[in-house]
Amino acid sequence: MLDKYKSSTVYQIYIKSFCDSNGDGIGDLNGIRSKLPYIKSLGVDYIWITPFFCSPMVDNGYDVSDYRNVNPMFGTMEDCEALIREADALGIGLMFDMVFNHTSSKHEWFRKALAGDPEYMDYYIFRDGDKDTPPTEWAASFGTGAWDYVPSLGKWYLHLFAPEQPDLNWENPKVREELKEVIRFWKGKGVKGFRFDVLNLISKPESLSEPKTGSAVRFCKDGRHVHEFIREMVTDTGIEDMITVGEMASTTLENCIRYSSPASHELSMCFNFHHLKVDYKDGDKFSLMPPDLKMLRDYFKEWQEGMAKTDGWSAVFWCNHDQPRIVSRFGDEGQYWKESAKMLGTFVHFLRGTPYIYQGEELGMTNAHYTSIDQYDDVEAINYYNILLKRGQSQAEALNVLAQRARDNSRTPMQWTAGENAGFTTGKAWLGIPENYTSINAESEESDSESILNYYRQLVKLRKEYPVISEGSIEFLETGNVYVMAYERRLGSEHLVVICNFSGQDQTFTGIALHGEVLIGNYSGSHKMMKPYEAIVMLVK
């Protein structure tokens, strides 16, 4: 199965923002169905759809209250089954998003736990304690503490994310069996793969009382039984031959090799996020600094070459529903918008691993640039806005941070046309649409042979045409310039060199001899000078 998805590309859909079919301002399953021809035209092989299961939507669907039913705001089970069939007829496999570290606090299991049912209390992680003294002072990921008190039980429960997302107790075999049944259910519907949310957090430390303070995620990542639990889940559900990807929070190279090695019988590939922390000042997402390009290159060199020495496999990406738009972050929204978007796409799509395209990335969609906290929807953004104010920042300063870091930036509606509501809905969109939709949209880029959209189509096509891209070795090259990153891919007689300028100025480089056929890009090869945000991929003879 691995050979199949080495040459594949995955397109991620954030369902709430992709396409609205009924005018209620919220994207839905039938909206995705209506855009299948567009997705097919990209040449991608799989669609990963974010959760559309029943949910109170505290965390936009990542708080699931019923894993086997469709949230009515997104459609019906019949709509879902039709989407699976129609995508399959086009040769596109659907990957569903499984949120198995935690449930919604509205899930039947947790409601029974709160009622004092001992069987279901053991589905979650409860600890005794005085109402004023949580077991630890751990911090959850969305700006709250990691423990919440239940007065009727005299106990605290653990949540690594929002209080409405209680963590499941994977040590309980009944919990693991319940979750396997969810996988079997959707596999039976014809789903071709699964993405597992924050999967490396499922195995908690043996002691949940030490250390007393710090990040809960840091203490729970890559836990003592995590590999055992994943292997059991994959083997028992028969999904080892399907495409599977785990989101791995703050993980290590060694663990990702193990998670994704075929010999481990765990996952096809892993997401990790170290490359998207190179602009975090002192490791704090909400403290701004320019991207550290040396750190970025060092990361890619370590992880790409490290994974290549093994049979492990990576999911390679810039964007998803939790990250700001990459062209706003590492590129340029102004004069070099198109060049920087193409360069960033080039850099990722020739790496060793399976590339993921997040909806709108192929258009060069940008951050939202909201000017009021009232325009934000995400629980994390709202919580951190208040935290930043308490830290002494002004409203303008706090809003500037959110404009660069908030998850809402990636969740704005897909920009289909220059018409009303960007062609996303006939009603009022659930989240504000960036003003630049009149110039950045799929319709206008469709007919432009030089557009970012058509460039991405070339990137996807080249991966299928040249085995060196999907199967070759990788080695990062020295360029003598921190702004110019380069690597080479080799497979038998095929040899590719990729060079990218990550700056808005002309840059020179040294140490690389270019001679061969240009696959994509516009570098002349007559001198070692790169234009702003230029990229070149050369098939070396």
HELIX and SHEET records of a PDB file:
HELIX    1   1 LEU A    2  LYS A    6  1                                   5    
HELIX    2   2 ILE A   15  SER A   17  5                                   3    
HELIX    3   3 LEU A   29  SER A   34  1                                   6    
HELIX    4   4 LEU A   36  LEU A   42  1                                   7    
HELIX    5   5 PRO A   72  PHE A   74  5                                   3    
HELIX    6   6 MET A   77  ALA A   89  1                                  13    
HELIX    7   7 GLU A  108  LEU A  114  1                                   7    
HELIX    8   8 PRO A  118  MET A  121  1                                   4    
HELIX    9   9 PRO A  173  GLY A  188  1                                  16    
HELIX   10  10 LEU A  199  LEU A  201  5                                   3    
HELIX   11  11 ALA A  216  CYS A  220  1                                   5    
HELIX   12  12 VAL A  226  THR A  237  1                                  12    
HELIX   13  13 LEU A  253  SER A  260  1                                   8    
HELIX   14  14 PRO A  262  SER A  264  5                                   3    
HELIX   15  15 HIS A  274  LYS A  277  5                                   4    
HELIX   16  16 LYS A  281  GLY A  283  5                                   3    
HELIX   17  17 LEU A  293  ALA A  308  1                                  16    
HELIX   18  18 ILE A  326  ARG A  329  1                                   4    
HELIX   19  19 TRP A  337  HIS A  349  1                                  13    
HELIX   20  20 GLU A  361  LEU A  363  5                                   3    
HELIX   21  21 ILE A  373  GLN A  375  5                                   3    
HELIX   22  22 VAL A  379  LYS A  390  1                                  12    
HELIX   23  23 GLN A  395  ARG A  405  1                                  11    
HELIX   24  24 ASP A  408  ARG A  411  1                                   4    
HELIX   25  25 GLU A  420  GLY A  423  5                                   4    
HELIX   26  26 GLU A  435  THR A  438  5                                   4    
HELIX   27  27 ALA A  442  GLU A  446  1                                   5    
HELIX   28  28 ILE A  452  GLU A  465  1                                  14    
HELIX   29  29 PRO A  467  GLU A  471  1                                   5    
SHEET    1   A 8 MET A 269  PHE A 271  0                                        
SHEET    2   A 8 ILE A 243  GLU A 247  1                                        
SHEET    3   A 8 GLY A 193  PHE A 196  1                                        
SHEET    4   A 8 GLY A  93  MET A  98  1                                        
SHEET    5   A 8 TYR A  46  ILE A  49  1                                        
SHEET    6   A 8 VAL A  10  ILE A  13  1                                        
SHEET    7   A 8 THR A 354  TYR A 358  1                                        
SHEET    8   A 8 ALA A 315  VAL A 316  1                                        
SHEET    1   B 2 PHE A  53  CYS A  54  0                                        
SHEET    2   B 2 ASP A  66  VAL A  70 -1                                        
SHEET    1   C 3 PHE A 126  ASP A 128  0                                        
SHEET    2   C 3 LYS A 155  LEU A 158 -1                                        
SHEET    3   C 3 TRP A 147  VAL A 150 -1                                        
SHEET    1   D 2 GLU A 137  ALA A 139  0                                        
SHEET    2   D 2 THR A 213  SER A 215  1                                        
SHEET    1   E 5 SER A 473  LEU A 477  0                                        
SHEET    2   E 5 VAL A 484  LEU A 491 -1                                        
SHEET    3   E 5 GLU A 494  ASN A 501 -1                                        
SHEET    4   E 5 ALA A 535  VAL A 540 -1                                        
SHEET    5   E 5 GLY A 516  GLY A 521 -1                                        
SHEET    1   F 2 GLN A 507  THR A 508  0                                        
SHEET    2   F 2 MET A 529  MET A 530 -1                                        
END                                                                             
